[in-house]
Amino acid sequence: MSEHSCNYVNCQNRASYIVTFDGRHYQLCKTHFRRVVNAMTKIAVIYGNSKLEDLKVRKERGRIRIVSTRKVSKEKFLKHLERLKKYEGVKKRYVASFSKTSKS
């Protein structure tokens, strides 16, 4: 296991992000970081807000697995997303995007 590899179970990809849960730092690759962001987005759509405390880190074989502490069903998420898209400009099959902005 490389010092800079993803800490997620069964992942050997290069880590690109560091996420802090309960004061501990975990290195994640782009794929697993995107899963964290998507999980938080789904929780926010259904419950109105989300925070890192809504996700829990489980240790498995010396690695981690991140799971949601709040129930998120696909049907309920799609129903809420459909209701929100007319107000927020959310497109179908589109969860979140990040843009890089620079200050001049």
TORPA-4810 file (N, C-alpha, C, O; in nm, 3 decimals):
<nodes>
NODE_1_0.085_-0.117_0.000_0.000_0.000_0.000_0.089_0.124_0.000_0.171_0.144_0.090_M
NODE_2_0.073_0.204_-0.100_0.152_0.326_-0.112_0.102_0.432_-0.014_-0.015_0.432_0.026_S
NODE_3_0.191_0.519_0.022_0.155_0.627_0.114_0.050_0.720_0.053_-0.027_0.784_0.124_E
NODE_4_0.048_0.728_-0.079_-0.043_0.820_-0.147_-0.153_0.747_-0.223_-0.204_0.799_-0.323_H
NODE_5_-0.192_0.628_-0.179_-0.300_0.557_-0.245_-0.430_0.582_-0.168_-0.429_0.620_-0.051_S
NODE_6_-0.539_0.560_-0.236_-0.672_0.580_-0.178_-0.690_0.485_-0.060_-0.650_0.369_-0.066_C
NODE_7_-0.751_0.535_0.048_-0.775_0.455_0.169_-0.902_0.372_0.161_-0.933_0.301_0.257_N
NODE_8_-0.976_0.378_0.051_-1.102_0.305_0.038_-1.075_0.157_0.016_-0.973_0.121_-0.043_Y
NODE_9_-1.165_0.072_0.062_-1.150_-0.073_0.050_-1.137_-0.113_-0.097_-1.212_-0.066_-0.183_V
NODE_10_-1.041_-0.201_-0.126_-1.017_-0.257_-0.259_-0.982_-0.151_-0.364_-1.009_-0.173_-0.482_N
NODE_11_-0.925_-0.040_-0.326_-0.887_0.064_-0.421_-0.737_0.090_-0.410_-0.685_0.113_-0.301_C
NODE_12_-0.669_0.086_-0.522_-0.526_0.114_-0.526_-0.496_0.240_-0.607_-0.380_0.267_-0.638_Q
NODE_13_-0.599_0.318_-0.641_-0.580_0.440_-0.720_-0.504_0.544_-0.640_-0.499_0.540_-0.517_N
NODE_14_-0.445_0.637_-0.711_-0.369_0.746_-0.649_-0.466_0.843_-0.580_-0.567_0.881_-0.638_R
NODE_15_-0.436_0.881_-0.459_-0.520_0.972_-0.382_-0.506_1.114_-0.436_-0.396_1.160_-0.468_A
NODE_16_-0.619_1.183_-0.445_-0.621_1.321_-0.492_-0.680_1.416_-0.389_-0.658_1.537_-0.397_S
NODE_17_-0.753_1.363_-0.291_-0.822_1.445_-0.193_-0.797_1.390_-0.053_-0.771_1.271_-0.035_Y
NODE_18_-0.807_1.477_0.044_-0.801_1.437_0.185_-0.931_1.485_0.250_-0.964_1.603_0.245_I
NODE_19_-1.003_1.390_0.312_-1.129_1.421_0.378_-1.112_1.391_0.527_-1.052_1.290_0.563_V
NODE_20_-1.164_1.477_0.612_-1.152_1.460_0.757_-1.285_1.418_0.816_-1.385_1.490_0.806_T
NODE_21_-1.287_1.301_0.879_-1.402_1.250_0.952_-1.360_1.231_1.097_-1.262_1.162_1.124_F
NODE_22_-1.432_1.292_1.188_-1.406_1.279_1.332_-1.259_1.306_1.367_-1.202_1.235_1.450_D
NODE_23_-1.200_1.406_1.305_-1.063_1.444_1.335_-0.956_1.358_1.270_-0.837_1.384_1.290_G
NODE_24_-0.993_1.258_1.195_-0.897_1.171_1.126_-0.898_1.203_0.978_-1.004_1.226_0.920_R
NODE_25_-0.781_1.203_0.916_-0.767_1.235_0.774_-0.761_1.107_0.692_-0.689_1.013_0.727_H
NODE_26_-0.838_1.104_0.584_-0.841_0.990_0.493_-0.814_1.039_0.352_-0.870_1.140_0.309_Y
NODE_27_-0.730_0.967_0.280_-0.698_1.002_0.142_-0.793_0.927_0.050_-0.813_0.807_0.065_Q
NODE_28_-0.852_1.000_-0.046_-0.946_0.941_-0.140_-0.906_0.974_-0.283_-0.853_1.082_-0.310_L
NODE_29_-0.931_0.881_-0.373_-0.910_0.906_-0.515_-1.028_0.989_-0.567_-1.124_1.013_-0.494_C
NODE_30_-1.021_1.031_-0.691_-1.128_1.113_-0.748_-1.261_1.040_-0.750_-1.365_1.100_-0.723_K
NODE_31_-1.259_0.911_-0.780_-1.382_0.832_-0.787_-1.452_0.825_-0.652_-1.573_0.847_-0.643_T
NODE_32_-1.378_0.794_-0.547_-1.440_0.780_-0.416_-1.477_0.916_-0.355_-1.574_0.925_-0.280_H
NODE_33_-1.402_1.020_-0.387_-1.441_1.154_-0.342_-1.572_1.194_-0.409_-1.659_1.254_-0.345_F
NODE_34_-1.586_1.163_-0.538_-1.709_1.193_-0.610_-1.826_1.119_-0.549_-1.937_1.172_-0.544_R
NODE_35_-1.804_0.995_-0.501_-1.910_0.920_-0.434_-1.953_0.988_-0.304_-2.072_0.990_-0.272_R
NODE_36_-1.857_1.043_-0.230_-1.890_1.117_-0.107_-1.975_1.239_-0.140_-2.075_1.265_-0.074_V
NODE_37_-1.934_1.314_-0.242_-2.008_1.434_-0.283_-2.148_1.396_-0.330_-2.245_1.463_-0.294_V
NODE_38_-2.159_1.291_-0.410_-2.291_1.249_-0.458_-2.380_1.202_-0.344_-2.499_1.231_-0.344_N
NODE_39_-2.325_1.130_-0.247_-2.403_1.086_-0.131_-2.454_1.205_-0.052_-2.569_1.207_-0.010_A
NODE_40_-2.369_1.304_-0.033_-2.411_1.424_0.040_-2.515_1.503_-0.038_-2.606_1.561_0.021_M
NODE_41_-2.502_1.506_-0.171_-2.599_1.576_-0.254_-2.735_1.507_-0.245_-2.838_1.575_-0.234_T
NODE_42_-2.736_1.374_-0.249_-2.862_1.301_-0.239_-2.929_1.324_-0.104_-3.051_1.342_-0.097_K
NODE_43_-2.850_1.325_0.002_-2.904_1.352_0.136_-2.962_1.493_0.141_-3.069_1.514_0.198_I
NODE_44_-2.893_1.589_0.082_-2.939_1.728_0.082_-3.069_1.744_0.004_-3.157_1.819_0.046_A
NODE_45_-3.082_1.676_-0.107_-3.204_1.685_-0.187_-3.322_1.630_-0.109_-3.430_1.689_-0.110_V
NODE_46_-3.304_1.517_-0.042_-3.414_1.453_0.029_-3.447_1.523_0.161_-3.564_1.546_0.191_I
NODE_47_-3.344_1.558_0.240_-3.367_1.611_0.374_-3.351_1.762_0.386_-3.378_1.819_0.492_Y
NODE_48_-3.307_1.829_0.281_-3.294_1.974_0.285_-3.156_2.025_0.317_-3.125_2.140_0.287_G
NODE_49_-3.071_1.943_0.377_-2.932_1.980_0.404_-2.850_1.854_0.427_-2.905_1.745_0.447_N
NODE_50_-2.719_1.870_0.425_-2.632_1.757_0.455_-2.502_1.809_0.515_-2.464_1.925_0.495_S
NODE_51_-2.436_1.722_0.589_-2.307_1.755_0.648_-2.226_1.626_0.657_-2.282_1.517_0.641_K
NODE_52_-2.099_1.637_0.681_-2.014_1.519_0.685_-2.056_1.421_0.795_-2.029_1.301_0.784_L
NODE_53_-2.120_1.470_0.898_-2.167_1.383_1.005_-2.277_1.287_0.959_-2.307_1.190_1.027_E
NODE_54_-2.337_1.315_0.842_-2.438_1.226_0.786_-2.375_1.101_0.724_-2.445_1.007_0.689_D
NODE_55_-2.243_1.101_0.711_-2.171_0.986_0.659_-2.088_0.925_0.770_-2.038_0.996_0.858_L
NODE_56_-2.073_0.794_0.768_-1.999_0.723_0.871_-1.887_0.643_0.806_-1.905_0.585_0.700_K
NODE_57_-1.771_0.640_0.871_-1.657_0.563_0.823_-1.655_0.430_0.897_-1.652_0.425_1.019_V
NODE_58_-1.655_0.321_0.819_-1.640_0.187_0.876_-1.504_0.134_0.837_-1.462_0.149_0.722_R
NODE_59_-1.435_0.073_0.929_-1.304_0.013_0.903_-1.325_-0.129_0.853_-1.401_-0.206_0.912_K
NODE_60_-1.257_-0.164_0.744_-1.262_-0.299_0.689_-1.124_-0.335_0.636_-1.070_-0.268_0.548_E
NODE_61_-1.067_-0.441_0.691_-0.937_-0.491_0.645_-0.830_-0.382_0.638_-0.751_-0.379_0.544_R
NODE_62_-0.828_-0.295_0.736_-0.727_-0.190_0.740_-0.755_-0.072_0.649_-0.674_0.020_0.640_G
NODE_63_-0.868_-0.075_0.582_-0.909_0.033_0.493_-1.042_0.089_0.544_-1.087_0.052_0.652_R
NODE_64_-1.104_0.177_0.467_-1.230_0.237_0.510_-1.340_0.214_0.407_-1.313_0.189_0.290_I
NODE_65_-1.461_0.222_0.454_-1.580_0.225_0.368_-1.669_0.334_0.423_-1.691_0.340_0.544_R
NODE_66_-1.719_0.420_0.338_-1.802_0.533_0.381_-1.947_0.500_0.350_-1.982_0.471_0.236_I
NODE_67_-2.031_0.504_0.453_-2.173_0.472_0.438_-2.257_0.586_0.495_-2.213_0.661_0.582_V
NODE_68_-2.378_0.597_0.443_-2.470_0.701_0.487_-2.540_0.657_0.615_-2.580_0.542_0.628_S
NODE_69_-2.556_0.750_0.709_-2.631_0.721_0.830_-2.778_0.752_0.813_-2.861_0.716_0.897_T
NODE_70_-2.813_0.820_0.703_-2.952_0.853_0.674_-2.997_0.770_0.554_-2.922_0.750_0.460_R
NODE_71_-3.120_0.723_0.560_-3.172_0.639_0.453_-3.196_0.723_0.328_-3.257_0.830_0.334_K
NODE_72_-3.147_0.673_0.214_-3.163_0.743_0.086_-3.211_0.639_-0.015_-3.133_0.554_-0.058_V
NODE_73_-3.338_0.647_-0.054_-3.388_0.556_-0.156_-3.385_0.626_-0.291_-3.406_0.747_-0.300_S
NODE_74_-3.359_0.549_-0.394_-3.348_0.605_-0.529_-3.480_0.668_-0.573_-3.481_0.775_-0.634_K
NODE_75_-3.591_0.603_-0.542_-3.723_0.654_-0.583_-3.753_0.788_-0.516_-3.801_0.881_-0.581_E
NODE_76_-3.725_0.795_-0.386_-3.751_0.919_-0.313_-3.662_1.032_-0.363_-3.706_1.146_-0.376_K
NODE_77_-3.534_1.000_-0.390_-3.441_1.100_-0.442_-3.489_1.153_-0.577_-3.492_1.275_-0.597_F
NODE_78_-3.527_1.065_-0.669_-3.572_1.109_-0.802_-3.700_1.191_-0.793_-3.719_1.285_-0.869_L
NODE_79_-3.788_1.154_-0.700_-3.912_1.229_-0.680_-3.882_1.372_-0.633_-3.937_1.468_-0.686_K
NODE_80_-3.794_1.385_-0.534_-3.758_1.517_-0.483_-3.680_1.597_-0.586_-3.701_1.718_-0.599_H
NODE_81_-3.592_1.532_-0.660_-3.514_1.600_-0.764_-3.606_1.654_-0.873_-3.586_1.765_-0.922_L
NODE_82_-3.705_1.576_-0.911_-3.801_1.620_-1.013_-3.878_1.743_-0.965_-3.904_1.835_-1.042_E
NODE_83_-3.914_1.744_-0.837_-3.985_1.857_-0.780_-3.896_1.982_-0.773_-3.942_2.093_-0.795_R
NODE_84_-3.767_1.961_-0.741_-3.676_2.074_-0.726_-3.628_2.133_-0.858_-3.595_2.252_-0.864_L
NODE_85_-3.623_2.054_-0.962_-3.558_2.100_-1.084_-3.627_2.221_-1.147_-3.562_2.301_-1.213_K
NODE_86_-3.757_2.234_-1.127_-3.825_2.350_-1.185_-3.791_2.479_-1.109_-3.805_2.588_-1.164_K
NODE_87_-3.746_2.467_-0.983_-3.711_2.584_-0.904_-3.561_2.614_-0.906_-3.521_2.731_-0.905_Y
NODE_88_-3.481_2.513_-0.909_-3.337_2.529_-0.895_-3.261_2.519_-1.027_-3.141_2.547_-1.029_E
NODE_89_-3.326_2.482_-1.134_-3.256_2.467_-1.261_-3.175_2.338_-1.268_-3.079_2.330_-1.344_G
NODE_90_-3.214_2.238_-1.191_-3.143_2.111_-1.191_-3.190_2.029_-1.311_-3.309_2.016_-1.337_V
NODE_91_-3.094_1.975_-1.384_-3.127_1.895_-1.501_-3.141_1.749_-1.463_-3.081_1.704_-1.365_K
NODE_92_-3.218_1.676_-1.539_-3.236_1.533_-1.516_-3.104_1.462_-1.537_-3.029_1.495_-1.629_K
NODE_93_-3.074_1.363_-1.452_-2.950_1.284_-1.456_-2.827_1.369_-1.428_-2.718_1.338_-1.476_R
NODE_94_-2.843_1.475_-1.352_-2.734_1.566_-1.323_-2.733_1.592_-1.174_-2.827_1.650_-1.120_Y
NODE_95_-2.627_1.550_-1.105_-2.626_1.559_-0.960_-2.554_1.685_-0.914_-2.614_1.767_-0.844_V
NODE_96_-2.429_1.702_-0.950_-2.354_1.818_-0.903_-2.237_1.845_-0.995_-2.190_1.756_-1.066_A
NODE_97_-2.191_1.968_-0.993_-2.071_2.002_-1.069_-1.990_2.103_-0.989_-2.043_2.175_-0.904_S
NODE_98_-1.863_2.105_-1.018_-1.774_2.199_-0.953_-1.702_2.278_-1.060_-1.656_2.222_-1.159_F
NODE_99_-1.692_2.407_-1.041_-1.617_2.487_-1.135_-1.506_2.557_-1.061_-1.521_2.597_-0.945_S
NODE_100_-1.397_2.570_-1.127_-1.281_2.635_-1.066_-1.289_2.784_-1.097_-1.298_2.824_-1.213_K
NODE_101_-1.286_2.864_-0.993_-1.288_3.008_-1.013_-1.159_3.066_-0.958_-1.105_3.021_-0.857_T
NODE_102_-1.111_3.166_-1.026_-0.988_3.230_-0.980_-1.014_3.377_-0.958_-1.091_3.439_-1.031_S
NODE_103_-0.950_3.430_-0.858_-0.964_3.572_-0.828_-0.850_3.646_-0.898_-0.734_3.607_-0.890_K
NODE_104_-0.887_3.753_-0.965_-0.785_3.831_-1.036_-0.725_3.936_-0.950_-0.638_4.011_-0.995_S
</nodes>
